[in-house]
Amino acid sequence: MKHLTALTTALLSTASVAWAGAFNPDTVSVEARWVVHLDVEALTSSEFGACLIKGLQSQEENPLGQIEAQIGINPLKDVYSLTAYGTGEPPAKGVSIEVTGEEVSIGAVARPGENTVVVAVMSDAIDALIQKVAADEQRYEKISRAGYTIHSWADQDSDERWYLYQQPTENDARRLVLASDNSDALFEGIRVLAGDAPSLADVNRDDRQFPQPGSILFASVDDIGDLADHAAASEILKRTKRLAVNLVEDQGTVHLNISADADSPEAATTIIQIIQGALAMATLVVDPNDDEAAAFTTLVRNLTFTAEGRRMSLEFQQPAEVICQLLEAAGKGSRFGVGD
């Protein structure tokens, strides 16, 4: 049944709990090596979000409409926030090149994250979806573990199983849902919610990256150097430790901040210089008459780089109206825009 796979795609593509879209460190394990948080409420109420959503909905294959058609959940109305984290390597995309005779095909290959848990704050629409999943007796199984009820089902296209836990609520239309393809990772996430395992709320904020107030999108990764070794990435990544991204809209102005820690102050300065040089070279070789290229050049010219000690920062600040114009221009092509 298609809704089984669509459910995992919708949630996995994501004690006292604050029932809102803002990031809640109580729901994330202290062992998390990477975290991604999307505040859907903040996104839908922002000018930037409105034009981004418009771009998605204008696509011939609107991903938002497909999710609602398959599983009966409106991602913009029934999902208030999505937080994904993992204690292993984060999800990634690679390039697949296949040669058959004289034909060469190139495509993107997605690698799921290791021990990934998605925490979703949702409407009560999830209740009907769970009932629908449970009706498929051949694939569905209800599991009881340490007194917690876990919903499990087999993916129809593979041998994988998926696991979902819904935290009980009283007199509240919102639901807290945990999902994972790893039963042990999901159970550990349940223990975090119950206060039986430490969460990010228990750590010193100086030791971890946290979202800025009002963040629409936040992402952080620790031990970048280790990940770069596995991916045979550039020397720049290998000398970079912790990285965080914050996207905020405040009074009609979009703020993007990307910060990272190098392994030394000297490395931070050198890395900033290398990135600035590479971007400057890129703007010289693009076609000035191309809309996509013009959007890219405008973006690069409005970036601000700083290095203070080991901390490197990239700042971008523009009115939401300008960002929307850039998205519209970029969306006409396939390299930078929402049409990818």
C-alpha positions in Angstrom: 0.0 0.0 0.0 1.4 3.3 -1.1 0.4 5.2 2.1 2.9 3.1 4.1 5.9 4.3 2.2 4.5 7.8 1.9 4.2 8.0 5.7 7.8 7.2 6.2 8.8 9.6 3.5 6.8 12.4 5.1 8.2 11.8 8.6 11.6 10.6 7.8 12.4 13.1 5.0 11.6 14.5 10.1 8.5 14.7 29.8 6.9 18.2 29.2 6.7 19.1 25.5 6.2 22.6 24.1 3.4 22.1 21.6 4.6 24.5 19.0 6.8 24.7 15.9 9.9 26.0 17.8 12.9 23.8 18.5 12.5 21.8 21.7 15.9 20.4 23.0 13.9 18.1 25.4 13.0 15.9 22.4 16.6 15.4 21.1 19.1 12.9 22.5 22.3 14.3 24.0 24.1 11.7 21.8 22.9 13.3 18.6 25.7 13.9 16.2 23.5 15.9 13.8 20.2 17.8 14.1 17.9 19.3 11.5 14.8 21.3 12.6 12.1 22.9 10.4 9.6 25.2 12.1 6.7 24.7 9.7 4.5 27.3 11.5 7.3 29.9 11.1 7.8 29.0 7.5 4.1 29.3 6.5 3.8 32.7 8.3 6.9 34.2 6.6 7.2 36.0 3.3 10.1 33.8 2.3 8.1 30.7 3.1 5.1 31.9 1.1 7.1 32.3 -2.1 9.0 29.1 -1.5 5.7 27.2 -1.1 4.3 28.9 -4.2 7.3 27.6 -6.1 6.8 24.0 -4.9 3.1 24.1 -5.6 3.7 25.4 -9.1 5.7 22.3 -10.1 4.1 19.8 -12.4 4.7 17.1 -9.7 3.9 19.2 -6.6 5.5 17.2 -3.7 3.2 18.8 -1.1 0.1 17.8 -3.0 1.4 14.3 -3.5 1.9 13.7 0.2 -1.6 14.9 1.0 -3.1 12.8 -1.8 -1.3 9.6 -0.7 -1.6 9.8 3.1 -4.3 12.4 3.8 -2.0 14.7 5.7 -1.5 18.3 4.6 2.2 19.1 5.3 1.5 22.8 5.7 -1.5 22.5 8.0 -1.2 19.2 9.8 2.6 19.4 10.6 3.8 22.1 12.9 7.4 21.1 13.2 9.9 18.4 12.1 13.1 17.6 14.0 15.4 14.9 12.7 18.5 13.7 14.5 20.8 10.8 14.6 23.7 9.3 16.5 25.4 8.1 13.4 26.2 9.6 10.0 23.6 12.0 8.6 21.6 11.4 5.4 23.4 12.2 2.2 23.0 12.2 -1.5 25.6 10.9 -3.9 25.8 10.6 -7.7 25.2 7.3 -9.5 26.7 6.8 -12.9 25.7 3.7 -14.8 27.1 2.7 -18.2 25.1 0.3 -20.3 26.5 -0.3 -23.8 26.7 3.1 -25.4 24.3 4.7 -22.9 25.4 6.6 -19.8 22.8 7.5 -17.1 23.5 9.8 -14.2 21.3 10.0 -11.2 21.1 11.0 -7.5 21.3 8.3 -4.8 20.0 9.0 -1.3 21.7 7.4 1.6 19.5 7.2 4.8 21.0 8.5 8.0 22.3 6.1 10.6 20.1 5.7 13.7 17.8 8.5 12.5 14.9 9.6 14.6 12.3 12.1 13.4 10.2 14.0 16.0 7.1 15.6 14.5 4.6 17.8 16.2 1.4 17.2 14.2 -2.4 17.6 14.2 -4.8 14.8 15.2 -4.8 13.8 11.5 -2.1 11.3 12.4 -4.7 9.3 14.3 -6.6 8.4 11.2 -3.4 7.6 9.4 -2.3 5.1 12.1 -5.7 3.4 11.9 -5.3 3.1 8.2 -1.9 1.6 8.5 -3.0 -0.8 11.2 -5.8 -2.1 8.9 -3.1 -3.7 6.7 -2.7 -6.9 8.9 -0.1 -8.5 6.6 2.4 -5.6 7.1 1.4 -4.1 10.4 2.4 -5.2 13.9 1.8 -3.6 17.2 4.8 -3.9 19.5 4.9 -3.4 23.3 8.3 -2.5 24.7 8.8 -1.5 28.4 5.2 -0.5 28.5 5.2 1.7 25.4 3.1 0.9 22.3 5.0 1.1 19.0 3.4 0.8 15.6 5.5 -1.2 13.1 5.0 -2.0 9.4 6.9 -3.5 6.6 7.8 -1.4 3.5 6.1 -2.8 0.5 9.1 -2.2 -1.8 11.9 -3.5 0.4 12.7 -5.7 3.4 12.8 -2.7 5.8 10.5 -2.2 8.7 9.4 1.2 10.0 8.5 2.1 13.6 6.3 4.9 15.0 5.5 6.0 18.5 2.8 8.6 19.4 3.0 10.2 22.8 -0.4 10.2 24.5 -2.0 13.6 25.0 -4.9 14.8 27.0 -7.4 17.4 25.7 -4.9 18.6 23.0 -5.4 18.5 19.3 -1.7 18.2 18.7 0.3 15.0 18.7 4.0 14.3 19.3 5.1 11.5 16.9 8.5 9.7 16.7 9.4 7.7 13.6 12.5 5.7 12.7 13.6 2.7 10.6 15.6 1.5 13.6 13.6 0.1 16.6 16.5 0.6 19.1 17.0 4.2 18.0 13.2 4.8 18.3 13.1 3.3 21.8 16.0 5.5 22.9 14.1 8.5 21.5 11.1 7.4 23.6 13.4 7.2 26.7 14.5 10.8 26.0 10.9 12.0 25.9 10.2 10.2 29.1 13.2 11.8 30.8 14.9 8.4 31.3 17.8 9.4 29.0 19.6 12.8 28.8 18.5 15.3 26.1 20.1 18.4 24.6 18.3 20.4 27.3 20.8 18.9 29.8 24.0 20.2 28.1 25.8 23.5 28.4 24.8 25.7 25.4 28.4 26.8 25.0 29.2 23.2 24.1 26.5 22.7 21.3 25.0 24.8 18.5 21.3 25.8 19.1 18.8 27.6 16.8 18.6 31.4 16.9 15.3 32.8 18.1 12.7 32.6 15.4 14.7 30.1 13.3 12.6 28.7 10.4 15.4 26.2 9.6 18.2 25.0 11.8 20.8 22.4 11.1 23.9 21.4 13.0 26.6 18.7 12.5 29.4 17.8 14.9 32.7 16.1 13.9 32.6 17.4 10.4 36.2 16.3 10.0 35.3 12.6 10.6 32.5 12.8 8.1 34.8 14.3 5.5 37.2 11.4 6.0 34.5 8.9 5.1 33.4 10.9 2.1 36.9 11.6 0.8 35.9 15.3 0.9 38.1 18.3 0.6 40.8 19.4 3.0 38.5 22.3 4.0 35.9 20.0 5.5 38.6 17.8 7.1 39.8 20.8 9.1 36.3 21.9 10.1 34.7 20.7 13.3 31.2 21.8 14.2 28.9 23.4 11.7 25.5 25.1 12.1 23.0 26.8 9.8 20.2 29.2 10.9 17.6 30.7 8.6 15.4 33.4 10.2 13.0 36.0 8.9 12.5 39.0 11.1 10.2 41.9 10.1 10.4 41.1 6.4 14.2 40.5 6.3 15.7 37.1 5.8 18.9 36.3 7.8 21.0 33.3 6.9 23.9 32.4 9.2 26.3 29.6 8.6 29.0 29.1 11.3 31.7 26.5 11.8 34.7 25.9 14.0 38.1 25.1 12.4 40.8 23.2 14.1 42.8 26.4 14.6 42.5 30.2 14.2 45.0 30.0 11.3 42.9 27.4 9.6 39.7 29.5 10.0 41.3 32.5 8.3 42.7 30.3 5.5 39.5 28.5 4.8 37.5 31.8 4.7 40.0 33.1 2.1 39.7 30.0 0.0 35.9 30.1 0.0 35.9 33.8 -0.9 38.3 33.2 -3.8 36.3 30.3 -5.1 33.1 32.2 -5.1 34.7 35.2 -6.7 36.0 33.0 -9.5 32.6 31.4 -10.0 31.0 34.8 -10.5 33.5 35.6 -13.3 32.7 32.6 -15.4 28.9 32.7 -15.3 26.8 34.2 -18.1 25.7 37.7 -17.0 22.6 37.4 -19.3 21.4 34.2 -17.6 18.7 34.6 -15.0 20.1 31.8 -12.8 23.6 33.1 -13.0 22.4 36.6 -12.1 20.6 35.2 -9.1 23.7 33.4 -8.0 25.9 36.5 -8.5 23.5 38.6 -6.4 23.6 36.0 -3.7 27.4 35.9 -3.6 27.8 39.7 -3.6 25.6 39.9 -0.5 27.6 37.4 1.6 29.7 38.6 4.6 32.5 36.4 5.9 34.1 36.7 9.3 36.7 34.7 11.2 37.1 35.2 15.0 39.4 32.7 16.6 38.5 29.3 15.4 34.9 30.3 14.6 34.1 31.1 10.9 30.8 32.7 9.9 29.0 33.5 6.7 26.1 36.0 6.9 23.5 36.8 4.3 20.8 39.4 4.9 18.2 40.6 2.4 14.6 41.8 2.3 12.3 38.8 1.8 11.0 40.5 -1.4 14.4 40.3 -2.9 14.8 36.6 -1.9 11.5 35.8 -3.5 12.7 37.5 -6.7 15.9 35.4 -6.6 13.9 32.2 -6.0 11.6 33.1 -8.9 14.6 33.7 -11.2 16.4 30.6 -10.1 13.3 28.5 -10.3 13.1 29.0 -14.1 16.2 26.8 -14.4 17.3 23.5 -12.9 20.6 24.3 -11.2 19.8 26.5 -8.2 16.0 26.8 -7.9 13.1 25.2 -6.2 12.4 23.3 -9.4 15.2 20.8 -8.7 
